[in-house]
């Protein structure tokens, strides 16, 4: 099955790495910033609300059935995607 390869820039959720209590100044550090993620992946599912990509995949046909194995699945809300570029034409 032919899949599209895409480059994405999207805004991720931001949270402290631990679960401890925070002072007011520490809270401001997290509420006042965006975390821009730059990623590439193969589209495995897309809806009006989410885009699901994987970093790696293996798809082999066996007895007219496709067996798919995926690596590093991520499901991104469409509203968080700031830039999207189709890279499929670069794949032979």
Backbone torsions as a table, in degrees:
resi	resn	phi	psi	omega
1	UNK	NA	128.2	-179.8
2	UNK	-80.2	128.6	179.7
3	UNK	-118.2	153.9	177.7
4	UNK	-85.1	139.2	173.3
5	UNK	-102.8	129.7	-176.9
6	UNK	-130.2	152.0	168.9
7	UNK	-103.9	133.7	-179.1
8	UNK	-129.7	146.0	164.7
9	UNK	-121.5	124.7	-175.9
10	UNK	-145.1	154.6	-179.0
11	UNK	-92.0	122.2	-179.3
12	UNK	-95.3	161.9	173.3
13	UNK	-69.4	148.5	-179.5
14	UNK	-119.6	133.6	178.5
15	UNK	-152.3	154.5	175.5
16	UNK	-62.6	153.7	-179.1
17	UNK	-77.5	-17.4	175.2
18	UNK	-116.9	174.2	-176.1
19	UNK	-107.8	24.4	-176.7
20	UNK	-79.7	171.2	176.7
21	UNK	-68.6	148.7	-179.9
22	UNK	-120.1	144.3	172.9
23	UNK	-81.5	165.3	-178.1
24	UNK	-54.7	-43.0	179.8
25	UNK	-66.4	-34.8	178.2
26	UNK	-67.7	-37.3	178.3
27	UNK	-63.3	-40.3	179.7
28	UNK	-59.9	-33.1	179.6
29	UNK	-60.6	-36.4	-177.4
30	UNK	-89.5	-30.0	-177.5
31	UNK	-83.5	-15.0	-176.2
32	UNK	-104.6	14.8	-177.7
33	UNK	-136.7	156.9	174.5
34	UNK	-114.8	147.8	177.3
35	UNK	-111.3	102.2	-179.0
36	UNK	-84.8	123.1	179.2
37	UNK	-106.4	135.1	174.7
38	UNK	-113.0	124.9	-171.3
39	UNK	-146.7	155.4	172.4
40	UNK	-126.4	148.3	177.9
41	UNK	-173.4	167.8	176.9
42	UNK	-90.7	130.3	178.5
43	UNK	-73.5	125.1	176.7
44	UNK	-112.0	-16.2	177.2
45	UNK	-164.7	145.3	177.8
46	UNK	-148.6	133.8	175.3
47	UNK	-131.5	-176.3	178.8
48	UNK	-69.7	-17.8	-176.7
49	UNK	-108.8	-27.3	-174.0
50	UNK	-138.4	151.3	171.2
51	UNK	-122.8	125.4	179.1
52	UNK	-110.0	125.0	179.0
53	UNK	-126.1	158.8	173.2
54	UNK	-127.0	150.9	-179.9
55	UNK	-80.4	-28.9	-179.8
56	UNK	-146.2	155.6	178.6
57	UNK	-155.0	156.4	173.5
58	UNK	-136.7	121.7	-179.5
59	UNK	-130.9	118.7	-179.6
60	UNK	-127.5	140.1	178.9
61	UNK	-89.0	130.7	178.9
62	UNK	-138.6	117.2	-179.8
63	UNK	53.8	47.1	179.3
64	UNK	63.5	12.7	175.3
65	UNK	-114.1	141.7	176.8
66	UNK	-94.3	126.7	174.6
67	UNK	-102.6	120.2	-177.0
68	UNK	-114.6	135.4	175.3
69	UNK	-126.6	128.7	-174.2
70	UNK	-119.4	151.5	178.5
71	UNK	-126.4	132.9	176.8
72	UNK	55.3	69.2	176.0
73	UNK	-74.3	135.8	173.7
74	UNK	-138.4	136.5	-178.6
75	UNK	-113.7	114.0	-172.7
76	UNK	-110.4	129.1	174.2
77	UNK	-62.0	133.1	-178.8
78	UNK	-54.7	-39.0	-177.9
79	UNK	-65.5	-18.1	179.4
80	UNK	-86.6	-13.9	-177.7
81	UNK	-79.9	122.1	-179.5
82	UNK	-97.8	-29.1	-179.6
83	UNK	-148.0	141.6	-179.9
84	UNK	-143.0	129.9	179.1
85	UNK	-134.3	128.7	178.1
86	UNK	-76.6	123.2	179.2
87	UNK	-105.7	5.4	-173.6
88	UNK	-57.7	-33.1	-177.2
89	UNK	-66.6	-15.8	-179.8
90	UNK	-87.0	-4.6	-179.0
91	UNK	-101.3	129.6	-178.3
92	UNK	-76.4	NA	NA
